[in-house]
């Protein structure tokens, strides 16, 4: 008997089968390949495919589909059947037997076994005897693969997916964990803009409580009537730069008394008008047309520019008290990178709670140093401005006293135990057309941000990506949510937080019910005034240190959208590189235009880039137009978006290379019960709006 070596046993070949004499590099044809124009090799560049497809290279020929059986059969060579060792008669008999079995199992309906685009479903196709196998190489480019319809195949690594309801106690704990892990994204923006508007610590406390309240309400609205994905709505960093530009407008620099309320009313008016524009763009179906221009190559540099644009604020503020700020930064880095794999009771607490843990430890260190007298200097008062300090000894230490001490605010003591945030609490909004146009342009960037978040989160938790109508519906509801934010006066619009996708991936919690219950908890906490007072008393240097990390994460999350395209393509590399470089260089030209290096300004140095409207290069007789153009072109994200969207939509490239986002087809989605349950509006609301095709399934 001949010896058998198991190590030399041939590996199972690919299905559909390929022939050994076929040229290398050929790919089996599929409906996805036909629709997108997929090519096995593209100009010698990377073989990464659309939305993270796993590329399979095999030494075989391209297979010809059998129009009757729906199977890919190898072509004949030199007049002989490709299945040479079995013979043509055997192949024909196998084919006839297969067709007979399929008709019997399907009741004679051959089309019943066909999936989308005419592909035969895997469970209906019996595996034939293996042919002579060839060596197969699988390149795992990305963690997602694709089915024949072009949709990503999800991996069951999530603890709870979109419609899972594990129980009241688990979803309550997971929901609270979800919001606690995103604490920095929710509270840091008010801690920046309220002091910039001249607000007191009490004003900051009220704005923080209002942000928590609006975030909870808008998240509930979004999970019920928006995209229905488990995405938290809150103050987005997209709105921070234009808000600072409005705050530092020339007409507001001379205000002394009640400057906070006056500027807040101007912000409210601009946000309400821009939010109405965003809602109209979503519910009118215009967003479905805009989707054709928005691809990963556009989303990636646009969102990355949002994070990179605040470099002048981050570490310069940390430098006001290095011994506290550096501790904060190092702790969060150690937790998120070096201790990220340590599990406690099955939870990676250091990775999930890096921000609150780092904040708590740093706050405790700063409190101990303050109580020990490290920042107490005899005869010096931190409340006296540096310019009015006569003693040289105090002038050197007043900055440390102001930024390092944890008892420099009495917001916690002065905050009430109960306070209900109400609309128009700062007064009637003021509507100024030039500021409204500025915010309308920014609302488009916010929509671009949300498109990337919808796609990425759906790959994790949902059965299929949303349809274009569901996406338009989500953008429309985000506009309505921002109107609520404008009426209540949060200082920024409300949109999907990009960091939410990373939180879902880390916590493995994608349950919609958990996010909804967490939103209810957030609303209850917003009614407790002491919670807002406690959060607003975070020292400024800790806020700046956390922002350094949050903005870095935002830039990285933006660039991570490139994984849905061919990141190694020279076309994409050049487009993204140009977008990022010009997003930093062009705004620098506008921000520095006409500014004397030795000019004295009452505006702090880290806010200097946002007063460009008063000295920009556009100097026509229409002052409002000058304001809009100088300010818009000084915003990093606007330049990145303009460069990326123009180049990506004019430079030739295949759908695979561009990484065009794949959205579910409405007709096919209505036939799949899982997709309907994922995205259909509750309480039979969808039946009322069924005639509005562009905002439904």
C-alpha positions in Angstrom: 0.0 0.0 0.0 1.3 3.4 -0.9 2.2 5.6 2.0 0.0 8.7 2.6 1.5 12.0 3.7 -1.2 14.2 5.3 1.0 17.3 5.1 1.0 16.9 1.3 -2.7 16.6 1.0 -4.1 19.3 -1.3 -6.1 22.1 0.4 -9.8 22.5 -0.6 -10.0 24.6 -3.6 -12.1 27.7 -4.2 -15.7 27.6 -5.1 -16.7 28.2 -7.9 -13.8 25.9 -9.0 -10.9 27.1 -11.1 -8.7 25.4 -13.6 -5.0 24.9 -12.9 -3.9 26.2 -16.3 -5.6 29.6 -15.9 -3.6 32.8 -15.7 -2.6 34.1 -12.3 -4.5 37.0 -10.8 -7.9 36.4 -12.2 -10.9 36.7 -10.0 -14.2 34.9 -10.1 -17.0 37.1 -11.5 -19.8 38.1 -9.1 -22.7 40.5 -9.1 -20.7 42.9 -6.9 -17.8 42.8 -9.4 -20.1 43.4 -12.3 -21.8 46.3 -10.6 -18.6 48.0 -9.4 -16.2 47.2 -12.1 -13.9 45.4 -9.8 -10.5 44.4 -11.3 -8.1 41.9 -9.7 -5.1 44.2 -10.1 -5.1 48.0 -10.3 -2.0 49.6 -11.8 0.2 47.5 -9.6 -1.2 49.1 -6.4 -2.9 47.7 -3.4 -5.6 45.0 -3.8 -7.6 46.4 -0.9 -11.2 46.4 -2.0 -14.3 48.4 -1.3 -15.4 48.6 2.3 -12.8 46.2 3.5 -13.3 43.3 1.3 -11.0 40.3 1.7 -9.3 39.8 -1.6 -8.7 36.2 -2.7 -6.0 35.6 -5.2 -5.9 32.2 -6.9 -4.1 30.8 -9.8 -7.1 30.2 -11.9 -9.0 31.5 -14.9 -12.0 33.7 -14.8 -15.0 31.5 -14.6 -18.0 31.7 -17.0 -21.4 31.6 -15.3 -23.9 29.0 -16.4 -27.1 31.0 -17.2 -29.3 28.0 -16.4 -27.8 26.7 -13.2 -26.5 29.9 -11.9 -23.1 28.2 -11.3 -19.7 29.3 -12.5 -18.3 26.6 -14.8 -14.8 26.5 -16.1 -14.4 27.1 -19.8 -13.3 24.2 -22.1 -9.7 24.1 -23.3 -8.6 22.7 -26.8 -12.0 21.1 -27.3 -11.9 19.1 -24.1 -14.0 19.7 -21.0 -12.2 21.6 -18.2 -13.0 18.7 -15.9 -10.8 16.5 -17.8 -10.4 13.7 -15.3 -14.1 13.3 -14.8 -15.2 13.6 -18.4 -17.8 15.7 -20.1 -20.6 13.2 -19.7 -20.0 13.0 -15.9 -20.1 16.8 -15.7 -23.4 17.0 -17.7 -24.9 14.2 -15.5 -23.9 16.1 -12.3 -25.4 19.2 -13.7 -28.7 17.5 -14.6 -28.9 15.8 -11.3 -28.3 19.1 -9.5 -31.0 20.9 -11.5 -33.5 18.1 -10.8 -32.8 18.2 -7.0 -33.2 21.9 -7.0 -36.5 21.9 -8.8 -37.8 19.2 -6.4 -36.7 21.1 -3.3 -38.0 24.4 -4.5 -41.3 23.1 -6.0 -40.1 23.6 -9.5 -39.3 27.2 -9.0 -35.6 27.7 -10.0 -35.8 31.4 -9.2 -36.7 30.8 -5.6 -33.1 29.8 -4.8 -31.7 32.9 -6.4 -30.6 35.7 -4.2 -30.0 39.3 -5.1 -28.6 40.0 -8.6 -29.3 36.4 -9.7 -26.8 34.8 -7.4 -27.7 31.4 -6.0 -28.0 31.3 -2.2 -25.2 29.3 -0.6 -27.6 27.0 1.3 -29.3 25.9 -2.0 -26.1 24.9 -3.8 -24.7 21.4 -3.1 -21.0 21.2 -3.2 -19.7 19.1 -6.1 -16.7 16.8 -5.8 -13.5 18.8 -5.6 -11.5 19.2 -8.7 -7.7 19.3 -9.0 -6.8 22.0 -6.5 -4.5 24.9 -6.9 -2.6 26.9 -4.4 -4.8 29.7 -2.9 -3.5 32.8 -1.1 -5.9 34.8 1.0 -4.9 38.3 1.9 -6.7 39.6 5.0 -6.7 43.3 4.2 -9.4 44.4 6.5 -11.6 42.8 9.2 -14.7 42.9 7.0 -15.4 40.8 3.9 -18.2 41.1 1.4 -21.0 38.9 0.3 -22.0 38.6 -3.4 -24.3 41.6 -3.1 -21.5 44.0 -2.1 -22.5 44.3 1.6 -20.1 43.8 4.4 -20.3 40.5 6.3 -20.5 41.3 9.9 -18.7 39.3 12.5 -20.5 38.2 15.7 -18.1 39.8 18.1 -20.6 42.2 19.6 -22.1 41.3 23.0 -25.4 42.9 22.1 -26.5 44.0 18.7 -29.0 46.6 17.6 -32.3 45.0 18.6 -31.0 43.0 21.6 -32.7 43.6 25.0 -30.7 41.7 27.6 -32.8 43.0 30.6 -33.4 46.2 32.5 -30.4 46.0 34.8 -27.8 45.0 32.2 -28.9 47.6 29.6 -29.0 50.3 32.4 -25.4 49.5 33.4 -24.3 49.3 29.8 -26.1 52.5 28.8 -24.5 54.4 31.7 -21.2 53.0 30.8 -21.7 54.1 27.2 -22.2 57.8 28.2 -19.5 57.7 30.9 -17.0 56.6 28.4 -17.9 59.6 26.2 -17.9 62.1 29.1 -15.3 64.2 27.4 -17.2 64.7 24.2 -20.3 65.8 26.1 -19.0 68.4 28.5 -15.7 69.8 27.2 -17.2 72.1 24.6 -19.2 74.2 27.1 -16.1 74.4 29.3 -14.4 76.2 26.3 -17.0 78.4 24.8 -18.7 79.8 27.9 -15.6 81.4 29.4 -14.7 82.7 25.9 -18.1 84.5 25.9 -17.4 86.1 29.3 -19.6 83.7 31.2 -19.1 83.0 34.9 -18.7 79.6 36.5 -22.4 79.6 37.3 -23.2 80.2 33.6 -20.9 77.3 32.7 -22.8 75.1 35.2 -26.1 75.9 33.6 -24.9 75.4 30.1 -23.4 72.0 31.0 -26.7 70.9 32.5 -28.5 72.1 29.4 -26.1 70.1 27.2 -26.8 66.9 29.2 -30.5 67.5 28.9 -30.6 68.2 25.2 -28.2 65.3 24.5 -30.5 62.9 26.2 -33.7 64.2 24.5 -32.1 64.3 21.0 -30.6 60.8 21.4 -34.1 59.4 22.2 -35.5 61.2 19.2 -32.8 59.8 16.9 -33.1 56.2 18.1 -36.9 56.3 17.6 -37.4 58.5 14.6 -33.9 59.1 13.0 -31.6 56.5 11.7 -32.5 54.2 14.6 -28.8 53.3 15.1 -27.4 53.5 18.7 -25.7 56.8 18.1 -25.4 59.5 20.8 -26.4 63.0 19.8 -24.5 65.9 21.4 -22.4 69.0 20.9 -20.1 68.3 18.0 -16.5 69.6 17.6 -17.6 70.5 14.1 -19.5 73.5 15.5 -16.7 74.6 17.9 -14.5 76.6 15.4 -17.4 78.6 13.8 -18.8 79.3 17.3 -15.4 80.6 18.4 -15.3 82.7 15.2 -18.7 84.3 16.1 -17.7 84.8 19.7 -14.6 86.7 18.7 -16.3 88.9 16.1 -15.3 92.5 16.1 -18.7 93.8 17.2 -18.6 91.7 20.4 -15.2 92.6 21.6 -16.3 95.9 23.2 -19.0 94.3 25.3 -18.5 94.4 29.0 -21.7 93.7 30.9 -23.9 90.7 30.0 -21.6 89.8 27.1 -22.4 86.1 27.7 -26.1 86.4 27.1 -25.7 88.7 24.2 -23.3 86.5 22.3 -25.3 83.4 23.3 -28.5 84.8 21.7 -26.5 85.5 18.5 -25.3 81.9 18.5 -28.8 80.6 19.1 -30.1 82.5 16.1 -27.4 81.2 13.8 -27.8 77.6 15.0 -31.6 77.7 14.5 -31.4 78.9 10.9 -28.6 76.5 10.0 -30.5 73.6 11.6 -33.6 74.4 9.7 -31.5 74.3 6.5 -30.1 70.9 7.5 -33.6 69.5 8.3 -34.8 70.7 4.9 -31.8 69.1 3.2 -32.6 65.8 4.9 -36.4 65.6 4.7 -36.6 67.0 1.1 -34.5 64.2 -0.3 -31.6 66.6 -1.2 -29.3 64.6 1.0 -29.8 61.5 -1.2 -28.3 63.5 -4.1 -25.5 64.9 -1.9 -24.6 61.3 -1.0 -23.3 60.7 -4.5 -20.5 63.2 -3.7 -19.6 61.9 -0.3 -17.2 59.0 -0.1 -14.6 57.8 2.4 -11.9 59.8 0.5 -14.0 62.9 1.3 -15.1 62.1 4.8 -11.6 61.1 6.0 -9.7 64.4 5.5 -12.7 66.5 6.4 -13.2 65.0 9.9 -9.4 64.7 10.5 -9.1 68.4 9.8 -11.7 69.1 12.5 -9.4 67.5 15.1 -6.2 69.0 13.7 -7.5 72.5 13.6 -7.3 73.1 17.3 -3.6 72.6 17.8 -3.1 76.2 18.8 -5.4 75.7 21.8 -4.4 72.3 23.1 -0.9 72.1 24.5 -0.4 75.9 25.0 -3.2 75.7 27.5 -1.7 72.6 29.1 1.6 74.5 29.5 0.0 76.9 32.0 0.3 74.1 34.6 2.5 71.4 33.1 2.7 69.3 36.3 -1.0 68.7 36.2 -1.6 68.7 32.5 1.1 66.2 31.7 -0.2 63.8 34.4 -3.6 64.0 32.8 -2.2 63.2 29.3 0.1 60.4 30.4 -2.6 58.7 32.4 -5.0 58.5 29.6 -2.3 57.4 27.2 -1.2 54.6 29.6 -4.8 53.5 30.1 -5.8 53.4 26.4 -2.6 51.9 25.0 -0.5 50.1 27.6 -3.3 48.8 29.9 -6.0 48.4 27.2 -6.0 44.5 27.3 -6.4 44.2 31.1 -9.8 42.9 32.0 -11.6 43.2 35.3 -14.7 41.0 35.6 -14.7 40.6 31.8 -14.5 44.4 31.1 -11.6 46.3 29.8 -12.1 49.1 32.3 -8.9 51.0 31.5 -9.8 51.2 27.8 -13.5 52.0 28.3 -13.1 54.4 31.2 -9.8 56.0 30.3 -11.2 59.6 30.3 -13.1 59.5 33.6 -10.4 57.4 35.4 -7.6 59.8 34.2 -9.7 62.8 35.1 -10.5 61.5 38.6 -6.9 60.6 39.4 -5.5 63.9 38.1 -8.1 65.8 40.0 -7.2 64.0 43.2 -3.5 64.8 42.7 -4.3 68.5 42.0 -6.5 68.6 45.1 -3.8 67.2 47.3 -1.2 69.7 46.0 -3.6 72.5 46.5 -4.4 71.5 50.1 -0.7 71.0 50.8 0.0 74.6 49.9 1.9 74.0 46.7 0.1 76.8 45.0 -0.3 79.2 47.9 1.9 82.3 47.7 1.8 84.8 50.6 0.1 88.1 49.7 -1.0 87.0 46.3 -4.6 86.7 45.0 -5.4 84.6 41.9 -8.6 86.7 41.3 -6.5 89.9 40.6 -5.6 90.2 36.9 -1.9 89.9 36.1 -1.8 93.4 34.7 -3.0 94.8 38.0 -0.6 92.9 40.1 2.0 95.2 41.5 4.3 92.7 43.2 6.8 91.0 40.8 6.7 88.0 43.1 2.9 87.6 42.6 3.1 88.4 38.9 5.3 85.3 38.4 3.0 83.0 40.3 -0.5 84.2 39.6 -0.9 82.1 36.5 -0.1 78.9 38.4 -2.5 80.0 41.1 -5.2 80.5 38.6 -4.7 77.3 36.5 -3.4 74.8 39.0 -5.6 75.3 42.0 -8.8 73.2 42.2 -10.6 75.7 44.4 -10.6 78.6 42.1 -14.3 78.2 41.4 -17.4 78.1 43.6 -19.7 76.7 40.9 -20.4 73.5 42.9 -21.4 75.5 46.0 -23.5 78.0 44.2 -25.4 75.5 42.0 -28.9 74.6 43.0 -29.9 71.0 43.8 -32.7 71.1 41.2 -32.9 73.1 38.0 -35.0 72.4 34.9 -33.4 73.6 31.7 -36.0 75.5 29.6 -36.1 77.0 26.1 -35.1 80.6 25.6 -33.5 80.7 29.1 -31.0 83.2 27.9 -33.5 85.4 26.1 -34.9 85.7 22.6 -32.5 84.6 19.9 -31.0 87.2 17.6 -30.9 86.4 13.9 -28.0 87.8 11.8 -27.8 86.6 8.2 -24.0 86.6 7.9 -23.6 84.4 11.0 -26.5 82.2 9.8 -24.8 81.6 6.4 -21.6 80.7 8.2 -23.4 78.1 10.3 -25.4 76.7 7.2 -22.1 75.9 5.6 -20.9 74.1 8.7 -24.1 72.1 8.9 -23.1 70.5 5.6 -19.8 69.4 7.2 -21.8 68.0 10.2 -23.9 66.0 7.8 -20.7 64.6 6.1 -19.5 63.6 9.6 -22.8 61.8 10.3 -22.7 59.9 7.0 -19.4 58.3 8.0 -20.7 57.5 11.5 -23.9 55.9 10.1 -21.9 53.6 7.7 -19.3 52.6 10.3 -21.8 51.9 13.1 -24.1 49.9 10.8 -21.3 47.5 10.0 -21.0 46.7 13.7 -24.6 46.4 15.0 -27.1 46.2 12.1 -28.1 43.5 9.7 -27.5 45.8 6.7 -26.3 49.3 6.0 -29.2 51.8 6.1 -30.9 52.8 2.8 -30.4 56.3 1.4 -33.8 57.2 2.7 -33.0 56.2 6.2 -29.8 58.2 6.0 -31.7 61.3 4.8 -34.2 60.8 7.6 -31.4 60.7 10.1 -29.9 63.9 8.8 -33.3 65.6 8.8 -33.8 64.6 12.5 -30.4 65.9 13.3 -31.5 69.2 11.9 -34.5 69.2 14.2 -32.3 68.2 17.1 -30.0 71.2 16.4 -33.1 73.4 16.4 -33.8 72.2 20.0 -30.2 72.9 20.9 -30.6 76.4 19.5 -33.8 77.0 21.4 -32.4 75.8 24.7 -29.1 77.5 24.2 -26.2 75.0 24.3 -23.9 77.2 22.2 -23.5 74.6 19.4 -25.6 72.4 17.2 -26.4 68.8 18.0 -25.2 66.0 15.8 -23.9 62.5 15.9 -20.7 62.2 17.9 -18.0 60.6 15.8 -16.4 59.1 18.9 -19.5 57.0 19.4 -18.4 54.5 16.7 -15.1 53.9 18.6 -17.1 53.4 21.9 -19.4 50.8 20.3 -16.4 48.9 19.0 -14.6 49.0 22.4 -17.6 48.2 24.6 -19.1 45.8 22.1 -22.5 47.2 23.1 -24.7 48.0 20.2 -28.1 47.7 21.8 -30.5 50.5 20.9 -32.3 50.0 24.2 -29.1 50.5 26.2 -28.5 53.9 24.5 -32.1 54.9 25.1 -32.0 54.0 28.8 -28.7 55.8 29.1 -30.3 58.9 27.6 -33.0 58.8 30.2 -30.4 58.6 33.0 -28.6 61.6 31.4 -31.9 63.6 31.4 -32.3 62.8 35.1 -28.7 63.9 35.9 -29.3 67.1 34.0 -32.0 68.1 36.4 -29.6 67.9 39.4 -27.9 71.3 39.4 -25.0 70.0 41.5 -24.0 67.6 38.7 -23.6 70.5 36.3 -21.7 72.5 39.0 -19.4 69.6 39.7 -18.5 69.1 36.0 -18.0 72.8 35.4 -15.5 73.1 38.2 -13.0 70.9 36.3 -9.7 73.0 36.2 -9.0 74.6 32.8 -5.7 72.8 32.4 -7.4 69.4 32.7 -9.9 70.4 30.1 -7.1 71.4 27.7 -5.3 68.1 28.4 -8.4 66.0 27.7 -9.1 68.1 24.6 -5.6 67.2 23.3 -6.5 63.6 23.4 -10.1 64.0 22.2 -9.0 66.0 19.1 -6.2 63.5 18.4 -8.8 60.7 18.5 -11.2 62.7 16.3 -8.4 63.1 13.7 -7.6 59.4 13.8 -11.3 58.4 13.5 -11.6 60.6 10.5 -8.7 59.0 8.7 -9.9 55.5 9.7 -12.7 56.0 7.0 -10.0 55.3 4.4 -10.2 51.6 5.3 -13.3 51.5 3.2 -11.3 52.5 0.1 -8.0 51.6 -1.4 -5.8 53.4 1.1 -2.6 52.5 -0.9 -3.9 53.9 -4.1 -1.7 56.7 -5.4 -4.9 58.6 -6.4 -6.3 58.5 -2.9 -2.9 59.2 -1.3 -2.5 62.4 -3.3 -6.1 63.6 -2.7 -6.0 63.0 1.0 -2.5 64.5 1.3 -3.5 67.7 -0.6 -6.7 68.0 1.4 -4.9 67.8 4.7 -2.1 70.1 3.8 -4.2 72.8 2.3 -6.6 72.5 5.2 -3.7 73.7 7.4 -2.0 76.0 5.1 -4.8 78.0 3.4 -6.5 78.9 6.8 -3.1 80.0 8.1 -2.9 82.5 5.2 -6.3 83.9 6.1 -5.6 84.0 9.8 -2.3 85.7 9.5 -3.3 88.2 6.8 -2.8 91.8 7.9 -1.8 90.8 11.5 1.2 92.7 12.9 3.5 90.4 15.0 3.7 92.9 17.8 0.1 94.0 17.8 -1.6 94.0 21.2 -5.0 92.4 21.4 -7.4 91.8 24.2 -8.2 88.4 22.7 -6.0 85.6 24.1 -3.4 84.2 21.8 -5.1 80.8 21.4 -8.2 82.6 20.1 -6.3 84.8 17.6 -7.1 82.5 14.6 -10.8 83.1 15.1 -10.8 86.9 14.7 -9.9 86.7 11.0 -13.2 88.3 9.9 -11.8 91.7 10.9 -8.5 91.5 8.9 -8.9 88.9 6.2 -7.9 89.4 2.5 -11.5 89.9 1.3 -12.2 93.6 1.6 -15.2 94.5 -0.7 -17.8 97.1 0.1 -20.1 94.4 1.3 -19.0 93.9 4.9 -21.3 90.9 5.5 -19.9 89.1 2.5 -16.4 89.8 3.7 -17.2 88.4 7.1 -18.6 85.1 5.6 -15.8 84.5 3.1 -12.9 85.4 5.4 -14.3 83.3 8.2 -15.3 80.3 6.0 -12.0 80.0 4.3 -10.2 80.3 7.6 -11.9 77.1 8.8 -9.7 74.0 8.3 -12.6 71.6 7.8 -14.1 73.7 5.1 -10.9 73.8 3.0 -10.4 70.0 3.5 -14.0 69.3 2.4 -13.8 71.6 -0.7 -10.5 70.1 -1.9 -11.5 66.5 -1.2 -15.0 66.7 -2.8 -13.7 68.4 -5.9 -10.8 66.1 -6.5 -12.6 62.9 -5.6 -15.5 63.6 -7.9 -13.4 64.8 -10.9 -10.3 62.5 -10.8 -11.2 59.2 -12.6 -11.3 56.2 -10.3 -13.3 53.0 -10.0 -16.0 52.5 -7.3 -13.7 50.0 -5.6 -10.7 52.4 -5.6 -12.8 55.3 -4.3 -14.5 53.1 -1.7 -17.9 54.3 -2.5 -20.2 53.7 0.5 -22.6 50.8 -0.2 -26.2 51.6 1.0 -29.0 49.1 1.0 -31.4 49.1 -1.9 -34.9 50.2 -0.8 -36.8 47.5 -2.7 -34.5 44.7 -1.4 -34.6 46.1 2.1 -38.4 45.9 2.3 -38.2 42.2 1.5 -35.8 41.4 4.3 -37.5 41.3 7.7 -34.3 41.9 9.6 -33.6 45.2 7.7 -37.2 46.3 8.3 -37.0 45.6 12.0 -33.7 47.5 12.2 -34.7 50.7 10.5 -38.5 50.9 10.3 -40.1 53.7 12.3 -42.0 52.6 15.5 -45.6 53.1 16.5 -46.7 52.6 12.8 -45.3 56.1 12.0 -43.7 54.7 8.9 -47.1 53.9 7.4 -48.0 57.6 7.5 -44.9 58.6 5.6 -44.7 55.6 3.3 -45.4 57.8 0.3 -42.3 59.8 1.1 -39.8 57.4 -0.5 -36.7 59.5 0.1 -37.0 59.3 3.9 -38.1 55.7 4.4 -37.1 52.2 3.7 
